[in-house]
Amino acid sequence: MITCQEVSDWLLDYLSGELSENDRRAVDHHLGSCPACVSFVHSYRMTISLSRRLAAQPTPPELIERIQVRFTQAGHLGRM
């Protein structure tokens, strides 16, 4: 029997059909006895569905610049 954490870790692969048959059966079995995970899977599916309905927006150049600065800073901090 798999744990709730494993269901969470495998969820994207589960929903996209990329799990092995054995792993998929294990997730299905777990979902048959865990209402909390069923709820989590349902809300994850709803999030995916709703996000696909959003119109794509261009990323503001200022945000790109701020992200690049943060990555650069993190890289320098990691080498110290």
N, C-alpha and C positions, 0 to 999 in steps of 0.2 A: 504494500500500500504506500502511495506517495503522500507527501505532506502538502499543506497549503502553500508553503514557500516554493516547493517544486512546481505546483500548478502556476503560481505567479511567474516563476522563472521561465516556464515553457509556454506561457499563454500566447505570445505572438506567433510562435511556431504552430501551436495547436490551432489557432484561428485561421492561419494561412494554409493549413493542411501539410505542413512540412515535418511534422513529427513522424517517427516510425510507427508502424501499426501497434506494436507493443506499448509504446509510450502513450499513444492516443487512447488505447484501451485503459491504461492506468489512470489517465486524466478523467476519462468518462466514468470509470468506477469511483474515483474520488468525488466527482461532482454528484454522483448518485447518493452520496451520504453526507455532503457538506453544504448546507444552505448558504453559508457565508461565501464560499467560493463560487457557488452558482450566482449569487448576487454580484460578486466581483466580475465574473465573466460577462454577465448581462450589462453591467455599467461600462465595461471596457468596449464591448460591441457597440453600445450606444455612442460612446465617445468617438469611436472610429467613424461610425455612420454620420454623426453630426459634423465632424471635422471635414469630411469629404464634401459636405454641402457648402462649406465656406468658399468664398471667392478668393482666389490667389491674389495676394497683394505684394507689390515689390518691397524688398527690404530697404528701409531708409539708409542712405549712405552713412549718416552719422552713427547708426547702430553697427553697421559693418566695421566702421573705424574703431568704435569702442571695443568691440569683440576682438579685433586684431590686436589692439593695445593690451588687452587682458591676457591673451594667449602669449604675447611676447613677454609680458611681465612674469607670467607663470613659468615660462621657459627659463628665464634668468634666475628665478627663485629656486627652481629645481636643481640648478647646477652649483649652488652655493654650498 
